[in-house]
Amino acid sequence: MPELSHGRRMLVLAICCMSLLIVSLDNTVLNVALPALQRDFHASTSGLQWTVDAYTLVLASLLMLAGSTADRIGRRRVFMAGLVVFTLGSVLCSLAPDLSWLVVFRMVQAVGGSMLNPVAMSIITNTFTDPRERARAIGAWGAVVGISMAAGPLVGGLLVESVGWRSIFWINLPVGLAALLLTWRFVPESRAPKARRPDPVGQLLVIVLFGSLTYAIIEAPHASLPVTAPFAAVALIALLALLRYESRRREPLVDLRFFRSAPFSGATVIAVSAFAALGGFLFLSTLYLQNVRGLSALDAGLWMLPMAVPTFLCAPLSGRLVGSRGPRLPLLIAGTAMTVSGLLFALFEAETSNTTLFLGYALFGVGFGFVNAPITNTAVSGMPTAQAGVASAVASTSRQLGQALGVAVIGAVLAAGVGSSSYAETFVTAARPGWWILVGCGLAVLAVGALTSGRWARTTAERTAERLESTEMRRSAGVTA
């Protein structure tokens, strides 16, 4: 990629952030619309889970493929294709005649979404080569998540109340088209110096692993053990086969050598934990505010602001801290805030008081605001630039897998607790195990963040980077010879 002026780099960052905005906004807007979908389509709790998880599962399954493909054939080309498919999928979602078709069209959206965020992060990584400038850019990128959290519930609530839930997908059209035109005009093409080979076997194993595991979790409260156990067994077999196959492949879909770096492995675990907490938090909060408290979609959106605003404010601060002091302090703040937030709900039933509900939401927003920048920065820092797409795709995959598992596990726990009763009667008691799971996620962020951000961890990252670069140089020399 040619060296760009400061103004051009800022424009590229803005364009990439537009793609994150429509993807993140789509998720937050959809959460507010879940009760309306439930009423219109007479959906069960598991049906709502699939509406969210069908998207995140396809996204998680294809992110690494999209990242490696972009490194191979061109990042701008793949990014533009993703904008087209995502926008088309949004149109189809707005026309869905029933829940089954909505789930299918959400999967179409996800195919496009898989070409956006990891590829955009790869473009940012290759555009901002200075570590401190890159950290600040990633902080701005993370702030977009906060913007989507702040705007999504409000915009979604207003649209659901005034026009209907189908209109929540219309807002992707102007942003998607604008991003497409700006990308075509201002984003330069870039690709890795050496193309990576496709890995169809690895890709198939990833899809089987994620799909069978999520199905087993979501359907566990409703189906018998003989129905769900085979899917759990398939997930285990797919995992073992993936580890064995990828470790022997010269150019794998999932480069297991990355995980020799303690910061990279830690970032993966933290991403799964933090986004599992986010997925479960949004799922529980949306159902509680509208189905238990009886709030409108707009009022429920307003109640999400105490979480969204701190996320928006803390994300750029976290990026600056990562750039100046490293990822340790932001991760410790994030883990502590998320843990305390979960404890308020698990121990003190924060839902039952406006004061504790506000405080619980605000603390979670602070924690989530601080966690995103160190995840992204750690995942791509120290890795060879040629593999930036694959490294950032692994981090993005961890986020989406975490969110899918959070919705699946916490939704399954809630469904089992509610049973045939109404939400209003049993929600607080049924949701308590889910809040304890969120406490565990916060503790994982805290503990793993402390363990993988010290001197020893940085040493493992340096050794891993040296080995990766040495291997790439040998391969390049062999190709040249």
Secondary structure as UniProt FT lines:
FT   HELIX           6..41
FT   HELIX           45..73
FT   HELIX           75..94
FT   HELIX           99..113
FT   TURN            114..116
FT   HELIX           117..127
FT   HELIX           131..162
FT   HELIX           165..169
FT   TURN            170..171
FT   HELIX           172..186
FT   HELIX           200..219
FT   TURN            220..222
FT   HELIX           225..248
FT   HELIX           256..260
FT   HELIX           262..287
FT   HELIX           288..292
FT   HELIX           297..303
FT   HELIX           305..325
FT   HELIX           328..348
FT   HELIX           350..352
FT   HELIX           354..380
FT   TURN            381..382
FT   HELIX           385..387
FT   HELIX           388..418
FT   TURN            419..420
FT   HELIX           423..451
FT   HELIX           455..480
//
